Amino acid sequence: MTSPKRKFPLTRMRRNRMKSFSRRLISENSFSVDDIIWPVFIIEGTKTKEKIDAMPNVYRYSIDKLIIELEGLISLGLNSIALFPNIASDLKDNDGSLALDSNNLICRAIKSIKNEFPSLGIISDIALDPFTSHGHDGVVVDGIVHNDLTLKKLDEQALIYANAGCDILAPSDMMDGRVESIRNILEKNNFENTLIMSYAAKYASSFYGPFRNAISSEKLTKPENKDSYQLDYANSNEAMHEIAIDIAEGADMIMVKPGLPYLDIVSRAKDQFGIPTFVYQVSGEYSMLTSAIENGFLNKKESIFESMLCFKRSGADGIFTYFAPYLLKELA
């Protein structure tokens, strides 16, 4: 971008910033309810709303309680949600078998929500980690997360969720080839209009800790980390390769995760590919901001909205954020 030479005092940049109305006139980015996706944790039972120790003001909801919560938020403009299950440890196994049960918690939640709010967009992760006893996103064989065995299970999980009525399937596992594999199984079973939002650039980040507490998947067994399949946070070119592959395999939209520490990845992805691009303000980001706010170190409204505009400025089309209920009320 080139511009004519400008100099003081003929040019005073502060003139445009001097009054509120002119600041609004020249604002380059905006943030609305349409940009908000609410990640929500669900549990078995009824009339239950559990606090999450690592995430103040975030809860696990039984399906009936979630329906009540959604009614108020939808009236404020909530457009879409992402569901994450908390599964009892005695229902988990090495293969994540419950993920392939058409009557599991996620499937029942999708059906119940669609019955009450048919126009609400529902996003569900395609990955095994909430259902595995070892906490990994795939099948573990001899201490290694096995890529191709995992793909077969992800295909089945995706088909089950699509049958339940899920609008957007979000493969978050970072297995090679999973987007094409899922797209093919959807096409073969007449789900050609079911969207895929690929976690195309999901980093092996320390910012996921509170999330793992929320779904009771804190302790990883061998391998002890997810470095063999999630991205190295030192790399950005590798993320571009991952995104390009997922788009070629049939992803309709992509996600970058985590959020604020990875704005450069969001920006590069949007500039390079121009595909709908989403970002996840993850649990660690939420908990850090919330802690600073509750200790009086940050102004609540200003810091939260600033983070949202940073995402928009970097090129994000939508934002997964646990601040969604607060934001919806403020925007109203």
N, C-alpha and C positions, 0 to 999 in steps of 0.2 A: 504494500500500500504506500503510495507516494502522496505527498501533500505540498502545497506551496509553502515557502519559507514564511514563518510567522515570528514576530518579535514583539516584545514589550516596549512601549505601553499600548501599541495599536492592538495587540492581542493580550487580553487578560483572561486566562482560563477560568479564573474564579467567578467571572461574571455569570457563567452558566450554572454555577453551583450556589449562587448567592441566596436564592429563594427556593422554598419548597416546591412550588409549582413547576419551576424550570428544571429542577433536579428530576422531577417525575417525567417531564417531557422528554428529556434526553437519556433516560435510563435505558441501558442496552439490553438488560435481561429482566424477566419478570418471573414470579413464582405464584402458582395458583393451586387450588385443590386438585386439579387434573394431573399435577405432577407427583402426587402423593400415593405411595403404596404402603399399606400397613402390614408389617410382618407380625404375625400373631401366633402364640403358642397355645396348643390345645392338649387337653388331658381327658382320660376316661372319667366317667362318673356323671353326676347331675348336681346342679346348684352349687358349683364349685368355682372359686376364683382365688387362686393361690399366688401369694407374693413370690417373687424371684429375688433371692438375697443379693445376687451380683448385679441386678438391674432394677434400681429403685423406680417405683411407679409403673413397672411392667409386670404382667400377670400371666399365669396359665389359666385358660378358661375351659370348662366343660362345654360341650356343644350348645346346650340350652342357654348357658350364661353368655356365650359368644353371640348367639342370635339376638339377645337383648342389647348387648353392647353395640352391635352393628346397626340396629334400628336407629339409634341416636346419631351415630357417625354418618350413616348414609344420608340422613336428613341434612347434614352439614356439607355434603358433597363428596363423601368418600366414594371413590370410583373402583378401587381394586384392593385386594388383600392377598397376602402370601401366607400359606398355612405350614406350620412346623409342629410335629407331634412329639409329645413327651411319652415315651413308652416304658412301661414297667420292666425292670431288669430281668424278671423271670420269663418275659415274653420275647427276649432277644436271643439270637443264636449266631453262630459263626457266619451263616449265609444270609442273615437278614430275612428269613423266610416270611415274616409277617408283612413285609413290604409287598408281597405278592398275593396277599389275601384281599379279595374284593370286598370284604366286610371289615377291613381294618379301620382304625380311627380316622385316618385322612379321608378315606372313601365315604364313610358315614357323614363326616363333616361337610364334604363337598355336596353331597346329596341334600343334606338338611339346609344348608345355606342357599343352594339353588332353588329349593322349594319355597323358601321365604323371600329371597331377593334374586330373582332370575337374571336381572340385568347387572348385578355386581360381578366384576371380573375376579376370577379365582386363579391364583398361581400356586403351583405346588412343585417342590423340588423333586427331581428324579435322582435319587442317590440312596444308598443303603445305610448310611451312618446312624440315623436315629434307631435303626432296627437291629444293628449288629452288636454282639457282645464285646467285640474288640474295638468298636468305635470308629472303624474305617468306612470309607465310602464304597468299598467293593469287597469282593470275596478274597480272603487271605489264604494263601497256600504256601506252606513252608516259610512263613514269615515275610511273604511278598504279596502285595495287593495285585491279584491276577487280572490283567486288563480284559482279555477276551472272554473269560468266564463271567466277569462282571457285566459285560455288554448284554449277554443273554438275559440276565436278570433285570437289567435296566429296561430292555425292550418290553418285558412282561409287565414291569411296574408301570411304565408309561401307558401301555394299553389299558391296564386296569384303571388308572386315574382318568384317562380320556373317557372310558366307558362310564365312570362315575359322574362326569360332567365338567371336569376341569377345563378351563379355557386356555391356559398357558402352562405348558410343561417346561420346567426349568432344570435341565441337567446340570447338577452342581458337583459332579463326581470327578471331573477332569480326566476321565479315561479317554484314550485315543480312539477316535472313530465313533463315539457314542451318538453324536448328532445325526449322522447319516443312518446309523443303525435304527435309531428311534424314528426318524422320518420315514424310512422304508416300511417299518411295521405299522405306522399310522396310515400310510397310503394303502397298504394291502388290506386294511380293515375299515376303510371308508371314513377315516378321520383326517382327510386331506386338509380340512379347515382348522384343525387344532394347531395352535401356535407353539413354536419352540423358542424360548428365551434362553439362550445358552449362557451359562457362567463361563464365558470364553476366556476371561482373564481373572482367574481366582488364585490369589496368592497364598502361599504358606505363611500366614500372618499370625503374630502373637495377639492380635486384636480380637480374636474369636473367643477368647476365654469365657466371658460371661454367657455367650450363646450356648456353649457346651454344657455349662451349668444349667441353663434353662431347659435343655432337652435331656438332661441327665446322661451326658456322654462325655464327661470330663476326662476320664482315664483311658488313654490309648494303650492297648497291648501291642506286642510285636507286629509290625514295626512301630516304634515309639513316637513317630511323627508322620506327617503327610508330605514330606519333602519329595518323595518319589513320584508324586502325581500333581501336587499343586505347584504353582510357579515360584521361582526364586525371586524374592523381593528386590534383588539387585538388578533384575533384568527388565527391559522394556521392549526391545526388538523381538524377544521370544514371545511376548504377549501379542504383538502384531501378527506373528506367524500363526499363533493359536486362533486368533480372531478370524484371519483369512481362511483358515481351514474350516472352521465352524460355519462360516457363511457359505462356502462352497458345498458343504454337506447339507445345507438346507435350513440353517438357523434363520428365523424371521427377525430376531432382535438379539442383542448381546448385553451382557452385564460385566461390569468391572467391580471387583470386591477385594479388599475394603474400599472406603470412599475417600475421605479427605487426604490421607497420605498418598493417594494414587491419582490425583487430579491430572497429572501429566499423562497417565495412561488413558483416561477418559478423553482428554483433548486430542491425543494422537489418534485414538480409535475413531472419533467422530470426524476429524479432518481427513483421515486416510480412507475410510470406508463409507461414511455418510449413512450408515444403517441406523435404525432406532437403537439408541444406546442408553442403558440404564446403569445406575450406580447404587451400591448398598452401603448405607451408613451403618456399619456393623456394631455389634454389641459393645465392643471395647470403646469405640468412639462415643457411643451413647453414654456409657457409664462414666467415662472421663468428663464429658461435658456436664452431666448431671451432678457429679461430685463437686466440680468447681462451682456450679450454680448454687447448690445447696450450702456450700461453705462461704458463699458471698463473694467469691473471687471473680465471677462473671455475671453480667446482666442476663437474665434468662431469655427474654424475648429477643434481644439484640444478638446474642451469640448463636441462638438456634436459627434465627432467620438468616444470619450471615452465612452460616454453614450451608443452608439451602441455596442461597444465591451463588455461593462458590461452586456448587455442583452444576447449577444452570450455566454459569459463565464458562465452565470448562467444556460444556457441550452435552450434558446429560438431558435426556428427554423425560426421565422420570427417576424418582428417588425412593428406595426402600428405606424407611426410617421409623424407629420406635417412638419418635416424637409425633407421629401422625395424629393421635387424638388431640394433643395440645395444639398442633398447627391448624387442624380443621376448625377448632373452636376460635382461635385467634383470627383466622381468615374470615370467619363468619361475622 
